[in-house]
C-alpha cells in the first residue's frame, strides 16, 4: 500500500507511517492463520463439526523495535442444512481491528460472508464450497503525531511549523470484496482422516488505498492457496498439517506447519482434553512454536514468532505474540448438523 506521498527527507513518525503503509504491500495477517479462516478464504467458513463457531485472535508484534502492531480478529459463523439434503449454507461475519506505529495507523474491517457447500457424495463427507465476503474498511491516523521535512528549520525540528500536507486526510473508508472456492473430504479407514484444499481472490474490486483520496492508488489484489490435512495416528493421537501461500502485488508469503494432538480422558471418542503442540514457519521471516488445548466445545492456543528475517538483529529475534480462542456449539434443533451423517468438518 501507499499514501501517494512524495518525500525528500521524512523523519520520525511520518517515516514510520510510510513504512507501515508500504510494508510488503501485504494485508493484515496472523501466525495462527488457521484460527482466522475467513481471512484465508471465505469458502472455509462452515468447515467444522457444529452448528456455529466463534473465533478470536489477538496479536502483539514488534514491541522491541517500535510502537507495536496490535491486531485483533473476531469471526462468527452459523451453519444451516438445506432441507433433507446434505448441502449446507454458512453465513458469517469477519471483524478486524489493527493499530500500529507512532502515528496510530488504525484499520477497521467489518466483512459479512456467505458460503454454499454442495455435497458431492451420499456415502461420505465430500463438499465443494463457494464463498463470498465483502464489506466496510476504514483507516485513520493521528495527524498530530506526523512529522515531515517542512517542520525542520536549520536542521532543528519545530512542532509549531505546518506539515505542508494540506491534502492529507486523517481518515478514509472504502468497500472490499473477496471470493473463494474449496474442496473438503474424508478418507482412510473409517473415514477418520480429513483434508481440504482451496483458493481465494481477495480485493477483487481493487479498493482505494490513499489518505490523499487519490483514486488511482488501489489495494493490490491478493491470491491465496490453502491446504490442510488431518491424519489419525492412533485412537488417541493425530497430526494436522496446514499451509497458505499468498501473492499480493510483487510480494509473496508462505506459512505452514504441523500440530501433534493427543487425547486425554476416559474414552477416545469423548476426551476430556486434547493437547496439541507444533511448529509453524513463515518462510524467510519467523519460526512460530504453538501450544493448543481443547476442552469440551472450547479451545485456546498460544504462539510466539521467533524472528529469523533480516530484522532479527534489531528485533533481537523477538517477533509477535498471539493468543486465540474458539467456541464451537450445536443448537440441538431437528435439522442440526449434530444429527447429520454428512457434514463439513476439519
C-alpha positions, -999 to +999 in steps of 0.1 A: +000+000+000+010+036-004-003+071+006+008+087-027+032+109-007+064+121-024+091+129+002+126+141+004+136+136+040+107+121+060+115+116+097+102+102+130+065+094+129+060+100+092+087+076+080+072+050+103+038+056+089+051+052+054+069+020+064+037+007+078+017+016+047+042+001+024+053-030+044+055-056+017+021-044+003+005-071+024-028-074+042-031-079+080-022-115+088-018-139+117+007-166+125-023-187+138-038-183+103-059-214+109-078-195+136-090-168+111-104-189+083-124-162+066-093-141+061-077-170+043-107-179+021-144-171+026-152-206+014-135-221+045-165-208+066-185-238+079-158-265+077-162-276+113-183-301+132-210-279+148-238-255+140-220-223+149-184-212+156-170-181+172-132-174+170-110-146+182-073-139+177-051-112+192-016-103+180+010-080+196+041-076+174+075-059+174+075-042+208+113-045+208+116-024+176+089+003+177+054+010+188+038-024+185+014-036+159-018-046+178-042-067+158-075-084+167-097-106+146-132-119+155-153-141+133-186-158+138-203-184+116-237-201+116-243-232+095-277-243+082-285-276+064-308-272+034-339-293+037-333-330+037-303-328+015-266-329+026-260-294+013-253-265+037-252-227+037-229-209+061-234-172+070-206-154+088-191-121+099-154-112+100-143-082+120-107-069+122-091-041+142-054-031+138-034-002+153+002+003+146+031+028+148+038+062+162+010+078+142-015+053+153-024+040+119-058+022+126-076-002+103-112-014+109-129-041+088-165-053+090-170-081+064-201-103+062-197-136+044-218-163+027-207-198+018-226-226+000-215-262+005-225-286-023-224-323-013-206-345-039-213-379-022-241-396-004-217-421+013-190-399+029-182-363+036-172-346+003-181-310-004-173-283-029-178-248-014-182-214-029-179-184-006-182-146-009-172-119+016-174-082+014-180-050+034-165-019+050-129-009+055-120+022+074-085+037+080-073+066+102-042+081+117-032+108+142-021+138+122-008+155+154+020+128+156+030+132+119+064+149+113+076+160+079+106+177+062+087+210+063+089+211+101+127+212+102+143+247+102+181+248+101+182+211+109+161+216+140+126+201+144+099+227+153+065+211+160+048+245+156+056+246+119+029+233+095+035+198+080+028+211+045+005+182+038-027+202+032-043+174+012-037+147+038-069+134+054-069+118+089-092+090+077-109+074+048-133+045+042-139+021+013-155-012+004-139-045-003-149-079-017-134-114-019-144-147-033-131-183-028-137-219-035-126-250-016-130-288-016-130-309+015-135-346+022-127-375+045-105-406+036-088-436+051-100-463+074-135-455+088-131-421+071-111-409+102-088-386+082-099-353+066-084-328+042-093-296+023-078-275-005-089-241-015-081-209-035-093-173-029-092-140-047-092-110-023-098-073-031-114-082-064-129-047-066-094-031-061-105-007-032-088+027-030-058+029-006-048+066-001-051+091+027-049+117-001-081+104-017-061+096-048-084+071-066-055+059-088-039+043-058-056+009-052-050-020-029-034-048-048-054-080-054-043-109-032-044-146-043-043-172-016-039-210-019-046-231+012-043-267+021-049-288+053-047-325+062-056-342+094-044-378+100-053-401+128-021-417+140-037-438+168-070-438+185-056-412+209-034-390+186-034-372+153-013-349+132-026-318+114-008-301+086-019-267+073-003-242+049-011-209+030+007-194+001-002-157-007+007-134-036-001-097-034+014-073-059+051-082-062+053-099-028+046-134-016+042-151+018+043-188+026+034-201+060+027-236+072+035-263+097+023-292+118+005-298+151+006-331+170-025-337+191-031-362+220-064-370+237-067-372+275-097-388+292-116-420+297-127-426+261-111-416+228-145-407+213-152-382+241-119-369+255-117-345+285-089-326+269-069-326+236-034-312+240-016-300+208+018-287+201+038-279+170+058-256+149+050-232+121+073-215+096+067-182+079+093-186+051+123-162+055+106-144+084+098-164+116+096-197+134+064-200+153+060-225+182+023-232+190+006-247+220-031-255+220-057-271+243-092-282+236-117-289+264-154-295+256-166-270+230-138-246+238-102-243+225-074-219+230-039-215+215-007-196+223+021-188+198+052-167+195+071-155+165+108-160+167+122-136+141+147-151+116+145-124+089+170-096+082+153-076+111+164-102+137+194-080+147+172-050+156+144-072+170+168-095+189+148-124+175+116-112+191+085-110+169+048-113+177+028-129+205-006-143+196-035-158+216-066-173+202-099-187+215-126-207+197-160-220+207-180-245+185-215-255+195-247-273+185-282-259+186-298-293+191-326-285+166-342-311+144-321-302+114-289-297+134-256-309+118-252-329+150-277-354+136-264-353+100-244-382+088-225-360+064-213-326+074-182-304+065-156-308+092-119-304+099 
